[in-house]
Amino acid sequence: MIYFVGAGPGAADLITLRGKKLLEEADQIIYAGSLVNPDLLGWAKSECVLHNSASMTLEEVTECFITGEQKHWLTLRLHTGDPSVYGAIREQMDRLRTLGFNYEVVPGVSSLSAAAAALRAEYTLPGVSQTLIVTRTAGRTAMPEKEDLASLAAHQASMAVFLSAGLLETLQQELLRGGYIPATPAAIVYKASWPDEKIIRCALKDIAARAAEAGINRTALVLVGGFLDRDYERSKLYDPGFTHGYRQGGK
C-alpha cells in the first residue's frame, strides 16, 4: 500500500496522528528533503528505507513505488504541508493508477494555516473579506490565462501567495497594478512553525525591500489584504441578537 502524507508546515508535532502512525509503520519513506522537517524521520523504524526526493525525477520516484509494491512494503510519500496544495501529487497518483497500485492520501496542516496562526490572523473577517485567494507568481511554471496576479488582485480579497519569495518585485508590481493600494497591509511569514520562523509586517509597497533586508528569498508565504488590519465587523454567529438553528436571538 502507498500513502501520500502531509507532513505539516514544519514543526514535527503538527503532523496529524494518522500521519505519525504511518511514519512509524512505513517500510519505505520518500520524503521532500528540501522542505520536510528531518525530525519527522525520527519516528521511522530503524530498518525503514529512506529516499530524499529533492534530487529525484518522477520516474525515479515511480521506481521506488514499484520496488515497494514488489516487496509488499508500506510505502509513504511524505510531502510538506498538505499534499493537495502545490504538492505535484496528481502526476504521481496517475502513475499509480496506470500501474494498478492502491494508494491513499492523508491530509496535512498547510503553511496557509500555520502562517495565519503565527500572525494571529483570520482570513475571512466580516466586512473585510469572505474570500481567500490562494495563488502563486508566474515563474518557470506559467499561470493560466485568467489567473495572473493583477486579475486576482482586482477582487480585493484576502490573498495568500505561495512559491514567490524570490519574485517579490514582480509580485508587488502586479498586485499594485491589479488594484491593491500601496498601503494595503501585507505580511511575509518565513518557515511558519519552524524554530527559525520570521514574520515581517509591512505595507504592500514595501514587501520586496523588507524581504531583501531580512535575506528572505525562499520558503516564505506572502499574505496580503485588509484582514491583516484591525478594523472589521462583529460576526453574526455570536451576536446576541442573531437567531440561528441553535440559538434564539434577543432584541
SULPEWO-V109367 format. One record per residue. N is the residue number from 0. RES is the residue in one letter. PHI is phi as a letter, one per 20 degrees, with the letter a starting at -180 (999 if undefined). PSI is psi in whole degrees, 0 to 359 (* if undefined). Layout:
((N	RES	PHI	PSI) (N	RES	PHI	PSI))
//
This chain:
((0	M	999	146) (1	I	c	133) (2	Y	c	132) (3	F	e	121) (4	V	c	132) (5	G	f	123) (6	A	f	349) (7	G	n	178) (8	P	f	342) (9	G	r	298) (10	A	g	130) (11	A	f	327) (12	D	e	8) (13	L	e	7) (14	I	f	153) (15	T	f	161) (16	L	f	321) (17	R	f	318) (18	G	f	318) (19	K	f	318) (20	K	f	318) (21	L	f	324) (22	L	g	319) (23	E	f	334) (24	E	e	345) (25	A	f	142) (26	D	e	338) (27	Q	b	132) (28	I	c	126) (29	I	d	112) (30	Y	c	150) (31	A	f	90) (32	G	f	336) (33	S	f	348) (34	L	c	329) (35	V	f	137) (36	N	f	121) (37	P	f	341) (38	D	f	333) (39	L	f	329) (40	L	f	348) (41	G	f	342) (42	W	e	353) (43	A	f	153) (44	K	f	152) (45	S	f	330) (46	E	e	2) (47	C	f	137) (48	V	e	127) (49	L	d	137) (50	H	c	124) (51	N	e	113) (52	S	e	0) (53	A	g	327) (54	S	d	9) (55	M	e	153) (56	T	e	169) (57	L	g	321) (58	E	f	321) (59	E	f	321) (60	V	f	318) (61	T	f	321) (62	E	f	323) (63	C	f	320) (64	F	g	314) (65	I	f	313) (66	T	g	315) (67	G	f	318) (68	E	f	322) (69	Q	f	328) (70	K	e	5) (71	H	l	40) (72	W	e	160) (73	L	e	113) (74	T	d	133) (75	L	d	122) (76	R	e	108) (77	L	e	114) (78	H	d	150) (79	T	f	152) (80	G	l	229) (81	D	d	133) (82	P	f	338) (83	S	f	349) (84	V	d	107) (85	Y	l	39) (86	G	e	352) (87	A	l	40) (88	I	e	338) (89	R	g	316) (90	E	f	329) (91	Q	f	317) (92	M	f	324) (93	D	f	321) (94	R	f	317) (95	L	f	322) (96	R	f	318) (97	T	f	322) (98	L	e	349) (99	G	m	24) (100	F	e	143) (101	N	e	143) (102	Y	b	164) (103	E	b	149) (104	V	d	129) (105	V	d	115) (106	P	f	160) (107	G	c	171) (108	V	f	122) (109	S	f	155) (110	S	f	341) (111	L	g	316) (112	S	f	320) (113	A	f	324) (114	A	f	317) (115	A	f	321) (116	A	f	318) (117	A	f	325) (118	L	e	353) (119	R	l	49) (120	A	d	160) (121	E	c	125) (122	Y	f	331) (123	T	d	81) (124	L	e	132) (125	P	g	136) (126	G	m	356) (127	V	d	297) (128	S	b	137) (129	Q	d	17) (130	T	c	136) (131	L	d	122) (132	I	e	122) (133	V	d	120) (134	T	b	191) (135	R	b	167) (136	T	e	140) (137	A	f	131) (138	G	c	234) (139	R	f	335) (140	T	e	115) (141	A	f	158) (142	M	e	146) (143	P	g	155) (144	E	g	318) (145	K	e	14) (146	E	d	23) (147	D	f	154) (148	L	g	321) (149	A	f	320) (150	S	f	319) (151	L	f	325) (152	A	f	334) (153	A	f	339) (154	H	f	340) (155	Q	l	27) (156	A	e	173) (157	S	f	142) (158	M	c	137) (159	A	c	122) (160	V	d	114) (161	F	e	163) (162	L	l	38) (163	S	c	9) (164	A	f	337) (165	G	e	5) (166	L	c	34) (167	L	f	330) (168	E	f	314) (169	T	f	314) (170	L	g	312) (171	Q	f	313) (172	Q	f	317) (173	E	f	321) (174	L	f	322) (175	L	f	321) (176	R	f	328) (177	G	f	346) (178	G	p	347) (179	Y	f	138) (180	I	f	156) (181	P	g	328) (182	A	e	4) (183	T	g	130) (184	P	f	140) (185	A	b	162) (186	A	b	146) (187	I	d	122) (188	V	d	110) (189	Y	e	125) (190	K	l	59) (191	A	g	129) (192	S	n	354) (193	W	f	161) (194	P	g	329) (195	D	e	28) (196	E	g	141) (197	K	c	142) (198	I	c	129) (199	I	c	121) (200	R	d	135) (201	C	a	180) (202	A	e	153) (203	L	g	321) (204	K	f	347) (205	D	d	1) (206	I	f	320) (207	A	f	315) (208	A	f	318) (209	R	f	322) (210	A	f	319) (211	A	f	318) (212	E	f	324) (213	A	e	356) (214	G	m	27) (215	I	e	119) (216	N	b	12) (217	R	a	170) (218	T	l	43) (219	A	c	148) (220	L	d	134) (221	V	d	126) (222	L	d	137) (223	V	c	137) (224	G	q	167) (225	G	f	345) (226	F	f	341) (227	L	e	354) (228	D	e	181) (229	R	e	343) (230	D	e	133) (231	Y	a	171) (232	E	e	150) (233	R	f	142) (234	S	f	143) (235	K	f	331) (236	L	g	319) (237	Y	d	14) (238	D	f	125) (239	P	f	341) (240	G	e	0) (241	F	e	128) (242	T	e	135) (243	H	b	187) (244	G	f	345) (245	Y	d	358) (246	R	b	139) (247	Q	e	121) (248	G	f	151) (249	G	e	183) (250	K	e	*))
//
